[in-house]
Amino acid sequence: MARLVIVSNRVPPPRARSDLAGGLAVALREAITQYETLWFGWSGQITDQPPGEPKIAKVGRVVFATIDLAEADYQGYYQSFANATLWPMLHGWMELAVFRRDDFERYLAVNRAFAHSLAPLLRPDDLVWVHDYHLIPLGQALRELGVHSPLGFFLHVPFPAPQVFACLPRGDVLLRAFEAYDVVGLQVQEDADNLNAMLDRLSTTARACALPVGIHPDAFAAAALRAEHSQDQIRLRESLAGRALVLGVDRLDYSKGLTERFRGFAQLLRRFPEHRNRVTFLQIAPVSRGDVAQYRSLRRELNELAGRINAENAEFDWTPLRYLARAFPRTTLAGFCRLARVGLVTPLRDGMNLVAKEYVAAQNPESPGALVLSRFAGAARELEDAILVNPYDPDEIAEALDLALRMSAEDRRTRWQSMWRMVQQNTAATWADHFVAKLNRHVHSA
């Protein structure tokens, strides 16, 4: 079997586990267990020196190879172009994107530096799988260095409508970079269609397909079951004093619809007073990209909104909204998901959203909770028996929460069984198998 080479912007420490449910690192860790793997990318460290030789560490069948970034590269490539330009644009918010030509050139230069560090590590029969928007030009840079291995690329975030992407300066340079890849995958067909429409305009040979990412459902279910008797879950359960738990778990990001979600919960308490003092909403949102102005502003807004909701609704023995801006271990979150009567997952736009799938996996089959899910998350295409909502409408969120809290056990079981079958069908392992199978078809033509 050929070696699988994973390339991502960040490489997790070899022995570390992710603190958050969902996410690229978790999906990849669960997908690559059956392959001999080289995982290459940024170490997360910033240095005042140019990137040197990759640092190598091996755990089992996985070799981790990492390079550091210079401060100027970190600012231009990562903070500015990747996160201040591509991230909002790919989610459809061109008005939030900031474009500077120098940042774009730095983005291209860092991708070339990645290629120069990676190329000497490659074997002739490797399958190279590049991940996400940070590294779109990497395949082209590898081809220019004479790499002939099959190259695949997977975009984990959405791809916007053609009229939005067309606003990106130098966007044609990124589109032509897709020609270097033998396989291009996205989460859902709509996003693949959007990318293909742009590629067609340039008459490129590249084509994108939909390959939805999954989780390791049995492992997450087992973790949730074990966590039922953990001290964290016992503390949370006792603190609820018999009240129903509504749970949200997200990175602190404006794409996750957190302010809209808070307003929807406030509207539940306003419009459906029968839930007052009978439900507690716990939102866990670890700080992400805290040194970016837009994220600092979002954190201030959430702090103010949470304080206002509690000031207007709390009783001396009940705090309706608990907002925690820090990370928890995945095992703890699995237990919280199992305890929650409602999983509230309402991003404004999301490529997939694995937290929604993990909430489903964590449930007690005899008495599962209900999932309230944004119809703008990729997961909504698979989890059709969730209560789907427009996250921009606080009244619709409130009505969905009311429905979820009143839903009978029989209805919850019926909906959960359908979603559980889908989560088991499209796992992290099947996602990787399908992508690698497509990439393998190009071995003999490479």
Contacts in CASP RR format, 6 or more apart in sequence:
PFRMAT RR
TARGET T0000
AUTHOR 0000-0000-0000
METHOD contacts of the structure
MODEL  1
MARLVIVSNRVPPPRARSDLAGGLAVALREAITQYETLWFGWSGQITDQP
PGEPKIAKVGRVVFATIDLAEADYQGYYQSFANATLWPMLHGWMELAVFR
RDDFERYLAVNRAFAHSLAPLLRPDDLVWVHDYHLIPLGQALRELGVHSP
LGFFLHVPFPAPQVFACLPRGDVLLRAFEAYDVVGLQVQEDADNLNAMLD
RLSTTARACALPVGIHPDAFAAAALRAEHSQDQIRLRESLAGRALVLGVD
RLDYSKGLTERFRGFAQLLRRFPEHRNRVTFLQIAPVSRGDVAQYRSLRR
ELNELAGRINAENAEFDWTPLRYLARAFPRTTLAGFCRLARVGLVTPLRD
GMNLVAKEYVAAQNPESPGALVLSRFAGAARELEDAILVNPYDPDEIAEA
LDLALRMSAEDRRTRWQSMWRMVQQNTAATWADHFVAKLNRHVHSA
1 35 0 8 1.000
1 36 0 8 1.000
2 125 0 8 1.000
2 126 0 8 1.000
2 127 0 8 1.000
2 440 0 8 1.000
2 443 0 8 1.000
3 35 0 8 1.000
3 36 0 8 1.000
3 37 0 8 1.000
3 38 0 8 1.000
3 123 0 8 1.000
3 125 0 8 1.000
3 126 0 8 1.000
3 127 0 8 1.000
4 32 0 8 1.000
4 35 0 8 1.000
4 36 0 8 1.000
4 37 0 8 1.000
4 38 0 8 1.000
4 126 0 8 1.000
4 127 0 8 1.000
4 129 0 8 1.000
4 436 0 8 1.000
5 37 0 8 1.000
5 38 0 8 1.000
5 39 0 8 1.000
5 40 0 8 1.000
5 118 0 8 1.000
5 121 0 8 1.000
5 122 0 8 1.000
5 126 0 8 1.000
5 127 0 8 1.000
5 128 0 8 1.000
5 129 0 8 1.000
5 149 0 8 1.000
6 28 0 8 1.000
6 32 0 8 1.000
6 37 0 8 1.000
6 38 0 8 1.000
6 39 0 8 1.000
6 40 0 8 1.000
6 129 0 8 1.000
6 131 0 8 1.000
7 39 0 8 1.000
7 40 0 8 1.000
7 41 0 8 1.000
7 114 0 8 1.000
7 118 0 8 1.000
7 128 0 8 1.000
7 129 0 8 1.000
7 130 0 8 1.000
7 131 0 8 1.000
7 135 0 8 1.000
7 138 0 8 1.000
8 24 0 8 1.000
8 25 0 8 1.000
8 28 0 8 1.000
8 39 0 8 1.000
8 41 0 8 1.000
8 130 0 8 1.000
8 131 0 8 1.000
8 132 0 8 1.000
8 134 0 8 1.000
8 135 0 8 1.000
9 41 0 8 1.000
9 42 0 8 1.000
9 78 0 8 1.000
9 82 0 8 1.000
9 131 0 8 1.000
9 132 0 8 1.000
9 134 0 8 1.000
9 135 0 8 1.000
10 25 0 8 1.000
10 41 0 8 1.000
10 42 0 8 1.000
10 44 0 8 1.000
11 39 0 8 1.000
11 40 0 8 1.000
11 41 0 8 1.000
11 42 0 8 1.000
11 43 0 8 1.000
11 64 0 8 1.000
11 65 0 8 1.000
11 66 0 8 1.000
12 18 0 8 1.000
12 25 0 8 1.000
12 29 0 8 1.000
14 57 0 8 1.000
14 58 0 8 1.000
14 59 0 8 1.000
14 62 0 8 1.000
14 64 0 8 1.000
15 59 0 8 1.000
17 329 0 8 1.000
17 330 0 8 1.000
18 25 0 8 1.000
18 26 0 8 1.000
18 29 0 8 1.000
18 330 0 8 1.000
19 286 0 8 1.000
19 327 0 8 1.000
19 328 0 8 1.000
19 329 0 8 1.000
19 330 0 8 1.000
20 26 0 8 1.000
20 249 0 8 1.000
20 251 0 8 1.000
20 286 0 8 1.000
20 327 0 8 1.000
20 330 0 8 1.000
20 333 0 8 1.000
21 249 0 8 1.000
21 330 0 8 1.000
21 333 0 8 1.000
21 334 0 8 1.000
21 337 0 8 1.000
21 354 0 8 1.000
21 355 0 8 1.000
21 358 0 8 1.000
22 215 0 8 1.000
22 354 0 8 1.000
22 355 0 8 1.000
22 358 0 8 1.000
23 354 0 8 1.000
24 131 0 8 1.000
24 132 0 8 1.000
24 156 0 8 1.000
26 215 0 8 1.000
26 330 0 8 1.000
26 354 0 8 1.000
27 213 0 8 1.000
27 214 0 8 1.000
27 215 0 8 1.000
27 354 0 8 1.000
27 428 0 8 1.000
27 431 0 8 1.000
28 39 0 8 1.000
28 131 0 8 1.000
28 428 0 8 1.000
30 215 0 8 1.000
30 216 0 8 1.000
30 219 0 8 1.000
30 427 0 8 1.000
30 428 0 8 1.000
30 429 0 8 1.000
31 428 0 8 1.000
31 429 0 8 1.000
31 431 0 8 1.000
31 432 0 8 1.000
32 39 0 8 1.000
32 62 0 8 1.000
32 432 0 8 1.000
33 429 0 8 1.000
34 429 0 8 1.000
35 61 0 8 1.000
35 432 0 8 1.000
35 436 0 8 1.000
36 61 0 8 1.000
37 61 0 8 1.000
37 62 0 8 1.000
37 63 0 8 1.000
38 62 0 8 1.000
38 63 0 8 1.000
38 65 0 8 1.000
38 121 0 8 1.000
38 126 0 8 1.000
39 62 0 8 1.000
39 63 0 8 1.000
39 64 0 8 1.000
39 65 0 8 1.000
40 54 0 8 1.000
40 65 0 8 1.000
40 66 0 8 1.000
40 114 0 8 1.000
40 117 0 8 1.000
40 118 0 8 1.000
40 121 0 8 1.000
41 65 0 8 1.000
41 66 0 8 1.000
41 67 0 8 1.000
41 114 0 8 1.000
42 66 0 8 1.000
42 67 0 8 1.000
42 68 0 8 1.000
42 69 0 8 1.000
42 78 0 8 1.000
43 55 0 8 1.000
43 66 0 8 1.000
43 67 0 8 1.000
43 68 0 8 1.000
44 66 0 8 1.000
44 68 0 8 1.000
44 69 0 8 1.000
45 68 0 8 1.000
45 69 0 8 1.000
46 68 0 8 1.000
46 69 0 8 1.000
46 70 0 8 1.000
46 71 0 8 1.000
46 74 0 8 1.000
47 68 0 8 1.000
47 69 0 8 1.000
47 70 0 8 1.000
47 71 0 8 1.000
48 70 0 8 1.000
48 71 0 8 1.000
49 68 0 8 1.000
49 70 0 8 1.000
50 70 0 8 1.000
51 67 0 8 1.000
51 68 0 8 1.000
51 69 0 8 1.000
51 70 0 8 1.000
51 113 0 8 1.000
51 117 0 8 1.000
52 67 0 8 1.000
52 68 0 8 1.000
52 117 0 8 1.000
53 117 0 8 1.000
54 65 0 8 1.000
54 66 0 8 1.000
54 67 0 8 1.000
54 117 0 8 1.000
54 118 0 8 1.000
54 121 0 8 1.000
55 65 0 8 1.000
55 66 0 8 1.000
55 67 0 8 1.000
56 63 0 8 1.000
56 64 0 8 1.000
56 65 0 8 1.000
57 63 0 8 1.000
57 64 0 8 1.000
58 64 0 8 1.000
65 117 0 8 1.000
65 118 0 8 1.000
65 121 0 8 1.000
67 113 0 8 1.000
67 114 0 8 1.000
67 117 0 8 1.000
69 77 0 8 1.000
69 78 0 8 1.000
69 110 0 8 1.000
72 106 0 8 1.000
73 106 0 8 1.000
73 109 0 8 1.000
73 110 0 8 1.000
73 113 0 8 1.000
76 102 0 8 1.000
76 103 0 8 1.000
76 106 0 8 1.000
76 107 0 8 1.000
77 103 0 8 1.000
77 106 0 8 1.000
77 107 0 8 1.000
77 109 0 8 1.000
77 110 0 8 1.000
77 111 0 8 1.000
77 134 0 8 1.000
78 110 0 8 1.000
78 134 0 8 1.000
79 289 0 8 1.000
79 291 0 8 1.000
79 292 0 8 1.000
80 98 0 8 1.000
80 100 0 8 1.000
80 103 0 8 1.000
80 106 0 8 1.000
81 100 0 8 1.000
81 103 0 8 1.000
81 104 0 8 1.000
81 106 0 8 1.000
81 107 0 8 1.000
82 107 0 8 1.000
82 133 0 8 1.000
82 134 0 8 1.000
83 289 0 8 1.000
83 292 0 8 1.000
84 97 0 8 1.000
84 98 0 8 1.000
84 103 0 8 1.000
84 292 0 8 1.000
85 97 0 8 1.000
85 98 0 8 1.000
85 99 0 8 1.000
85 103 0 8 1.000
85 104 0 8 1.000
85 168 0 8 1.000
86 97 0 8 1.000
86 133 0 8 1.000
86 134 0 8 1.000
87 133 0 8 1.000
87 157 0 8 1.000
87 255 0 8 1.000
88 94 0 8 1.000
88 96 0 8 1.000
88 97 0 8 1.000
89 97 0 8 1.000
89 160 0 8 1.000
89 164 0 8 1.000
89 165 0 8 1.000
89 167 0 8 1.000
89 168 0 8 1.000
90 133 0 8 1.000
90 155 0 8 1.000
90 157 0 8 1.000
90 158 0 8 1.000
90 159 0 8 1.000
90 160 0 8 1.000
91 157 0 8 1.000
91 158 0 8 1.000
91 160 0 8 1.000
91 255 0 8 1.000
91 348 0 8 1.000
91 349 0 8 1.000
92 158 0 8 1.000
92 160 0 8 1.000
92 161 0 8 1.000
92 164 0 8 1.000
92 349 0 8 1.000
94 160 0 8 1.000
94 164 0 8 1.000
94 167 0 8 1.000
94 168 0 8 1.000
96 254 0 8 1.000
96 294 0 8 1.000
97 168 0 8 1.000
99 168 0 8 1.000
99 169 0 8 1.000
101 169 0 8 1.000
101 170 0 8 1.000
104 169 0 8 1.000
104 170 0 8 1.000
107 137 0 8 1.000
108 137 0 8 1.000
108 173 0 8 1.000
111 135 0 8 1.000
111 136 0 8 1.000
111 137 0 8 1.000
111 138 0 8 1.000
111 141 0 8 1.000
112 137 0 8 1.000
112 141 0 8 1.000
114 135 0 8 1.000
114 138 0 8 1.000
114 141 0 8 1.000
115 138 0 8 1.000
115 139 0 8 1.000
115 141 0 8 1.000
115 142 0 8 1.000
115 144 0 8 1.000
115 145 0 8 1.000
115 147 0 8 1.000
116 141 0 8 1.000
116 145 0 8 1.000
118 142 0 8 1.000
119 142 0 8 1.000
119 145 0 8 1.000
119 146 0 8 1.000
119 147 0 8 1.000
122 128 0 8 1.000
122 147 0 8 1.000
122 149 0 8 1.000
124 148 0 8 1.000
124 149 0 8 1.000
125 149 0 8 1.000
125 443 0 8 1.000
126 149 0 8 1.000
127 149 0 8 1.000
127 150 0 8 1.000
127 152 0 8 1.000
127 436 0 8 1.000
127 439 0 8 1.000
127 440 0 8 1.000
127 443 0 8 1.000
128 139 0 8 1.000
128 142 0 8 1.000
128 147 0 8 1.000
128 149 0 8 1.000
128 150 0 8 1.000
128 151 0 8 1.000
128 152 0 8 1.000
129 152 0 8 1.000
129 153 0 8 1.000
129 154 0 8 1.000
129 435 0 8 1.000
129 436 0 8 1.000
129 439 0 8 1.000
130 138 0 8 1.000
130 139 0 8 1.000
130 151 0 8 1.000
130 152 0 8 1.000
130 153 0 8 1.000
130 154 0 8 1.000
130 181 0 8 1.000
131 153 0 8 1.000
131 154 0 8 1.000
131 156 0 8 1.000
132 154 0 8 1.000
132 155 0 8 1.000
132 156 0 8 1.000
132 157 0 8 1.000
133 155 0 8 1.000
133 156 0 8 1.000
133 157 0 8 1.000
135 153 0 8 1.000
136 153 0 8 1.000
136 174 0 8 1.000
136 177 0 8 1.000
136 178 0 8 1.000
137 173 0 8 1.000
137 174 0 8 1.000
137 177 0 8 1.000
139 147 0 8 1.000
139 151 0 8 1.000
139 153 0 8 1.000
139 177 0 8 1.000
139 180 0 8 1.000
139 181 0 8 1.000
140 176 0 8 1.000
140 177 0 8 1.000
140 179 0 8 1.000
140 180 0 8 1.000
142 151 0 8 1.000
142 180 0 8 1.000
143 151 0 8 1.000
143 180 0 8 1.000
148 446 0 8 1.000
149 446 0 8 1.000
150 182 0 8 1.000
150 183 0 8 1.000
150 439 0 8 1.000
150 440 0 8 1.000
150 442 0 8 1.000
150 443 0 8 1.000
150 446 0 8 1.000
151 180 0 8 1.000
151 181 0 8 1.000
151 182 0 8 1.000
151 183 0 8 1.000
152 181 0 8 1.000
152 182 0 8 1.000
152 183 0 8 1.000
152 184 0 8 1.000
152 185 0 8 1.000
152 435 0 8 1.000
152 439 0 8 1.000
153 178 0 8 1.000
153 181 0 8 1.000
153 183 0 8 1.000
153 184 0 8 1.000
153 185 0 8 1.000
154 184 0 8 1.000
154 185 0 8 1.000
154 186 0 8 1.000
154 211 0 8 1.000
154 213 0 8 1.000
154 435 0 8 1.000
155 184 0 8 1.000
155 185 0 8 1.000
155 186 0 8 1.000
155 187 0 8 1.000
155 191 0 8 1.000
155 195 0 8 1.000
156 187 0 8 1.000
156 213 0 8 1.000
156 351 0 8 1.000
156 352 0 8 1.000
157 350 0 8 1.000
157 351 0 8 1.000
158 187 0 8 1.000
158 191 0 8 1.000
158 349 0 8 1.000
158 350 0 8 1.000
158 351 0 8 1.000
158 378 0 8 1.000
159 165 0 8 1.000
159 186 0 8 1.000
159 191 0 8 1.000
159 192 0 8 1.000
159 194 0 8 1.000
159 195 0 8 1.000
159 208 0 8 1.000
160 194 0 8 1.000
161 194 0 8 1.000
162 194 0 8 1.000
162 197 0 8 1.000
162 198 0 8 1.000
162 201 0 8 1.000
165 171 0 8 1.000
165 194 0 8 1.000
165 198 0 8 1.000
166 198 0 8 1.000
168 174 0 8 1.000
172 202 0 8 1.000
175 198 0 8 1.000
175 199 0 8 1.000
175 202 0 8 1.000
175 204 0 8 1.000
176 202 0 8 1.000
176 204 0 8 1.000
178 184 0 8 1.000
178 195 0 8 1.000
178 199 0 8 1.000
178 204 0 8 1.000
178 206 0 8 1.000
178 208 0 8 1.000
179 204 0 8 1.000
179 205 0 8 1.000
179 206 0 8 1.000
181 206 0 8 1.000
182 439 0 8 1.000
182 442 0 8 1.000
182 446 0 8 1.000
183 209 0 8 1.000
183 435 0 8 1.000
183 438 0 8 1.000
183 439 0 8 1.000
183 442 0 8 1.000
184 195 0 8 1.000
184 206 0 8 1.000
184 207 0 8 1.000
184 208 0 8 1.000
184 209 0 8 1.000
185 192 0 8 1.000
185 208 0 8 1.000
185 209 0 8 1.000
185 210 0 8 1.000
185 211 0 8 1.000
185 435 0 8 1.000
186 192 0 8 1.000
186 195 0 8 1.000
186 208 0 8 1.000
186 209 0 8 1.000
186 210 0 8 1.000
186 211 0 8 1.000
186 351 0 8 1.000
187 210 0 8 1.000
187 211 0 8 1.000
187 212 0 8 1.000
187 213 0 8 1.000
187 351 0 8 1.000
187 352 0 8 1.000
187 378 0 8 1.000
188 210 0 8 1.000
188 212 0 8 1.000
188 351 0 8 1.000
188 352 0 8 1.000
188 378 0 8 1.000
188 381 0 8 1.000
189 210 0 8 1.000
189 381 0 8 1.000
191 208 0 8 1.000
191 210 0 8 1.000
191 351 0 8 1.000
192 208 0 8 1.000
192 209 0 8 1.000
192 210 0 8 1.000
195 208 0 8 1.000
196 207 0 8 1.000
196 208 0 8 1.000
199 206 0 8 1.000
199 207 0 8 1.000
199 208 0 8 1.000
209 438 0 8 1.000
211 431 0 8 1.000
211 434 0 8 1.000
211 435 0 8 1.000
211 438 0 8 1.000
212 352 0 8 1.000
212 378 0 8 1.000
212 381 0 8 1.000
212 382 0 8 1.000
212 426 0 8 1.000
212 431 0 8 1.000
213 352 0 8 1.000
213 354 0 8 1.000
213 426 0 8 1.000
213 428 0 8 1.000
213 431 0 8 1.000
214 352 0 8 1.000
214 354 0 8 1.000
214 357 0 8 1.000
214 423 0 8 1.000
214 426 0 8 1.000
214 427 0 8 1.000
214 428 0 8 1.000
214 430 0 8 1.000
214 431 0 8 1.000
215 354 0 8 1.000
215 357 0 8 1.000
215 358 0 8 1.000
215 361 0 8 1.000
215 423 0 8 1.000
215 427 0 8 1.000
215 428 0 8 1.000
216 427 0 8 1.000
216 428 0 8 1.000
216 429 0 8 1.000
217 357 0 8 1.000
217 360 0 8 1.000
217 361 0 8 1.000
217 420 0 8 1.000
217 423 0 8 1.000
217 424 0 8 1.000
217 427 0 8 1.000
218 361 0 8 1.000
218 424 0 8 1.000
220 334 0 8 1.000
220 358 0 8 1.000
220 361 0 8 1.000
220 362 0 8 1.000
221 361 0 8 1.000
221 362 0 8 1.000
223 330 0 8 1.000
223 331 0 8 1.000
223 334 0 8 1.000
223 335 0 8 1.000
223 362 0 8 1.000
224 334 0 8 1.000
224 335 0 8 1.000
224 337 0 8 1.000
224 338 0 8 1.000
224 361 0 8 1.000
224 362 0 8 1.000
224 363 0 8 1.000
225 338 0 8 1.000
226 331 0 8 1.000
227 233 0 8 1.000
227 331 0 8 1.000
227 332 0 8 1.000
227 334 0 8 1.000
227 335 0 8 1.000
227 336 0 8 1.000
227 338 0 8 1.000
228 335 0 8 1.000
228 338 0 8 1.000
230 331 0 8 1.000
230 332 0 8 1.000
230 335 0 8 1.000
232 328 0 8 1.000
232 332 0 8 1.000
232 335 0 8 1.000
232 336 0 8 1.000
233 332 0 8 1.000
233 335 0 8 1.000
233 336 0 8 1.000
233 338 0 8 1.000
233 339 0 8 1.000
236 245 0 8 1.000
236 282 0 8 1.000
236 336 0 8 1.000
236 339 0 8 1.000
237 339 0 8 1.000
240 280 0 8 1.000
241 317 0 8 1.000
243 277 0 8 1.000
243 278 0 8 1.000
243 279 0 8 1.000
243 280 0 8 1.000
243 318 0 8 1.000
244 278 0 8 1.000
244 279 0 8 1.000
244 280 0 8 1.000
244 341 0 8 1.000
244 342 0 8 1.000
244 405 0 8 1.000
245 279 0 8 1.000
245 280 0 8 1.000
245 282 0 8 1.000
245 336 0 8 1.000
245 339 0 8 1.000
245 340 0 8 1.000
245 341 0 8 1.000
245 342 0 8 1.000
246 265 0 8 1.000
246 279 0 8 1.000
246 280 0 8 1.000
246 281 0 8 1.000
246 282 0 8 1.000
246 340 0 8 1.000
246 341 0 8 1.000
246 342 0 8 1.000
246 343 0 8 1.000
246 344 0 8 1.000
246 401 0 8 1.000
246 405 0 8 1.000
247 281 0 8 1.000
247 282 0 8 1.000
247 283 0 8 1.000
247 284 0 8 1.000
247 336 0 8 1.000
247 337 0 8 1.000
247 339 0 8 1.000
247 340 0 8 1.000
247 342 0 8 1.000
247 343 0 8 1.000
247 344 0 8 1.000
247 359 0 8 1.000
248 261 0 8 1.000
248 281 0 8 1.000
248 282 0 8 1.000
248 283 0 8 1.000
248 284 0 8 1.000
248 343 0 8 1.000
248 344 0 8 1.000
248 345 0 8 1.000
248 355 0 8 1.000
249 284 0 8 1.000
249 285 0 8 1.000
249 333 0 8 1.000
249 336 0 8 1.000
249 337 0 8 1.000
249 355 0 8 1.000
250 256 0 8 1.000
250 258 0 8 1.000
250 283 0 8 1.000
250 284 0 8 1.000
250 285 0 8 1.000
250 345 0 8 1.000
250 347 0 8 1.000
250 355 0 8 1.000
251 285 0 8 1.000
251 286 0 8 1.000
251 288 0 8 1.000
252 258 0 8 1.000
252 285 0 8 1.000
252 286 0 8 1.000
252 287 0 8 1.000
252 288 0 8 1.000
252 290 0 8 1.000
252 295 0 8 1.000
252 298 0 8 1.000
252 299 0 8 1.000
252 302 0 8 1.000
252 325 0 8 1.000
253 288 0 8 1.000
253 289 0 8 1.000
253 295 0 8 1.000
253 298 0 8 1.000
254 294 0 8 1.000
254 295 0 8 1.000
254 298 0 8 1.000
254 348 0 8 1.000
255 347 0 8 1.000
255 348 0 8 1.000
255 349 0 8 1.000
255 350 0 8 1.000
256 285 0 8 1.000
256 346 0 8 1.000
256 347 0 8 1.000
256 348 0 8 1.000
256 350 0 8 1.000
257 346 0 8 1.000
257 347 0 8 1.000
257 348 0 8 1.000
257 374 0 8 1.000
257 391 0 8 1.000
258 283 0 8 1.000
258 285 0 8 1.000
258 298 0 8 1.000
258 302 0 8 1.000
259 298 0 8 1.000
259 301 0 8 1.000
259 302 0 8 1.000
259 305 0 8 1.000
260 346 0 8 1.000
260 348 0 8 1.000
260 391 0 8 1.000
260 392 0 8 1.000
260 394 0 8 1.000
260 397 0 8 1.000
261 283 0 8 1.000
261 344 0 8 1.000
261 346 0 8 1.000
261 391 0 8 1.000
261 397 0 8 1.000
262 283 0 8 1.000
262 302 0 8 1.000
262 305 0 8 1.000
262 306 0 8 1.000
262 309 0 8 1.000
262 321 0 8 1.000
263 305 0 8 1.000
263 394 0 8 1.000
263 397 0 8 1.000
264 394 0 8 1.000
264 395 0 8 1.000
264 397 0 8 1.000
264 398 0 8 1.000
264 401 0 8 1.000
265 281 0 8 1.000
265 309 0 8 1.000
265 320 0 8 1.000
265 321 0 8 1.000
265 344 0 8 1.000
265 397 0 8 1.000
265 398 0 8 1.000
265 401 0 8 1.000
266 309 0 8 1.000
266 312 0 8 1.000
266 313 0 8 1.000
266 394 0 8 1.000
267 394 0 8 1.000
267 395 0 8 1.000
267 397 0 8 1.000
267 398 0 8 1.000
268 275 0 8 1.000
268 279 0 8 1.000
268 397 0 8 1.000
268 398 0 8 1.000
268 401 0 8 1.000
268 402 0 8 1.000
269 275 0 8 1.000
269 276 0 8 1.000
269 309 0 8 1.000
269 313 0 8 1.000
269 320 0 8 1.000
270 398 0 8 1.000
271 395 0 8 1.000
271 398 0 8 1.000
271 402 0 8 1.000
272 398 0 8 1.000
272 401 0 8 1.000
272 402 0 8 1.000
275 401 0 8 1.000
275 402 0 8 1.000
275 405 0 8 1.000
276 313 0 8 1.000
276 320 0 8 1.000
277 315 0 8 1.000
277 318 0 8 1.000
279 320 0 8 1.000
279 341 0 8 1.000
279 401 0 8 1.000
279 405 0 8 1.000
280 318 0 8 1.000
280 319 0 8 1.000
280 320 0 8 1.000
280 321 0 8 1.000
280 322 0 8 1.000
281 320 0 8 1.000
281 321 0 8 1.000
281 322 0 8 1.000
281 344 0 8 1.000
282 322 0 8 1.000
282 324 0 8 1.000
282 336 0 8 1.000
282 340 0 8 1.000
283 306 0 8 1.000
283 321 0 8 1.000
283 322 0 8 1.000
283 323 0 8 1.000
283 324 0 8 1.000
284 324 0 8 1.000
284 326 0 8 1.000
284 327 0 8 1.000
284 328 0 8 1.000
284 333 0 8 1.000
284 336 0 8 1.000
285 302 0 8 1.000
285 323 0 8 1.000
285 324 0 8 1.000
285 325 0 8 1.000
286 325 0 8 1.000
286 326 0 8 1.000
286 327 0 8 1.000
287 295 0 8 1.000
287 299 0 8 1.000
287 325 0 8 1.000
287 326 0 8 1.000
288 295 0 8 1.000
289 295 0 8 1.000
290 296 0 8 1.000
290 299 0 8 1.000
299 325 0 8 1.000
302 323 0 8 1.000
302 325 0 8 1.000
303 323 0 8 1.000
306 321 0 8 1.000
306 323 0 8 1.000
307 321 0 8 1.000
309 320 0 8 1.000
309 321 0 8 1.000
310 319 0 8 1.000
310 320 0 8 1.000
310 321 0 8 1.000
313 320 0 8 1.000
314 320 0 8 1.000
328 336 0 8 1.000
333 358 0 8 1.000
334 358 0 8 1.000
334 362 0 8 1.000
335 362 0 8 1.000
337 343 0 8 1.000
337 358 0 8 1.000
337 359 0 8 1.000
337 362 0 8 1.000
337 363 0 8 1.000
338 362 0 8 1.000
338 363 0 8 1.000
338 364 0 8 1.000
340 359 0 8 1.000
340 369 0 8 1.000
341 369 0 8 1.000
341 370 0 8 1.000
341 404 0 8 1.000
341 405 0 8 1.000
342 369 0 8 1.000
342 370 0 8 1.000
342 371 0 8 1.000
342 372 0 8 1.000
342 401 0 8 1.000
342 404 0 8 1.000
342 405 0 8 1.000
343 359 0 8 1.000
343 369 0 8 1.000
343 370 0 8 1.000
343 371 0 8 1.000
343 372 0 8 1.000
343 404 0 8 1.000
344 372 0 8 1.000
344 397 0 8 1.000
344 401 0 8 1.000
345 353 0 8 1.000
345 355 0 8 1.000
345 356 0 8 1.000
345 359 0 8 1.000
345 371 0 8 1.000
345 372 0 8 1.000
345 373 0 8 1.000
345 374 0 8 1.000
345 377 0 8 1.000
345 379 0 8 1.000
346 372 0 8 1.000
346 373 0 8 1.000
346 374 0 8 1.000
346 389 0 8 1.000
346 391 0 8 1.000
346 397 0 8 1.000
347 353 0 8 1.000
347 374 0 8 1.000
347 376 0 8 1.000
347 377 0 8 1.000
347 391 0 8 1.000
348 374 0 8 1.000
348 376 0 8 1.000
348 391 0 8 1.000
348 392 0 8 1.000
349 376 0 8 1.000
349 377 0 8 1.000
350 374 0 8 1.000
350 376 0 8 1.000
350 377 0 8 1.000
350 378 0 8 1.000
350 379 0 8 1.000
351 377 0 8 1.000
351 378 0 8 1.000
352 377 0 8 1.000
352 378 0 8 1.000
352 379 0 8 1.000
353 373 0 8 1.000
353 374 0 8 1.000
353 377 0 8 1.000
353 378 0 8 1.000
353 379 0 8 1.000
354 379 0 8 1.000
356 371 0 8 1.000
356 373 0 8 1.000
356 377 0 8 1.000
356 379 0 8 1.000
356 383 0 8 1.000
356 386 0 8 1.000
357 379 0 8 1.000
357 383 0 8 1.000
357 423 0 8 1.000
359 371 0 8 1.000
360 371 0 8 1.000
360 383 0 8 1.000
360 416 0 8 1.000
360 419 0 8 1.000
360 420 0 8 1.000
360 423 0 8 1.000
361 420 0 8 1.000
361 423 0 8 1.000
363 369 0 8 1.000
363 416 0 8 1.000
363 420 0 8 1.000
365 413 0 8 1.000
365 416 0 8 1.000
365 417 0 8 1.000
365 420 0 8 1.000
366 413 0 8 1.000
367 409 0 8 1.000
367 412 0 8 1.000
367 413 0 8 1.000
368 412 0 8 1.000
368 413 0 8 1.000
368 415 0 8 1.000
368 416 0 8 1.000
369 404 0 8 1.000
369 412 0 8 1.000
369 416 0 8 1.000
370 386 0 8 1.000
370 387 0 8 1.000
370 403 0 8 1.000
370 404 0 8 1.000
370 405 0 8 1.000
370 407 0 8 1.000
370 412 0 8 1.000
370 415 0 8 1.000
371 383 0 8 1.000
371 386 0 8 1.000
371 387 0 8 1.000
371 404 0 8 1.000
371 415 0 8 1.000
371 419 0 8 1.000
372 386 0 8 1.000
372 387 0 8 1.000
372 389 0 8 1.000
372 397 0 8 1.000
372 400 0 8 1.000
372 401 0 8 1.000
372 404 0 8 1.000
373 379 0 8 1.000
373 380 0 8 1.000
373 383 0 8 1.000
373 386 0 8 1.000
373 387 0 8 1.000
373 388 0 8 1.000
373 389 0 8 1.000
374 380 0 8 1.000
374 388 0 8 1.000
374 389 0 8 1.000
374 390 0 8 1.000
374 391 0 8 1.000
375 388 0 8 1.000
375 389 0 8 1.000
375 390 0 8 1.000
376 390 0 8 1.000
376 391 0 8 1.000
380 386 0 8 1.000
380 388 0 8 1.000
382 422 0 8 1.000
382 423 0 8 1.000
382 426 0 8 1.000
383 419 0 8 1.000
383 422 0 8 1.000
383 423 0 8 1.000
384 418 0 8 1.000
385 414 0 8 1.000
385 415 0 8 1.000
385 416 0 8 1.000
385 418 0 8 1.000
385 419 0 8 1.000
386 415 0 8 1.000
386 419 0 8 1.000
387 400 0 8 1.000
387 403 0 8 1.000
387 404 0 8 1.000
389 396 0 8 1.000
389 397 0 8 1.000
389 400 0 8 1.000
390 396 0 8 1.000
391 397 0 8 1.000
END
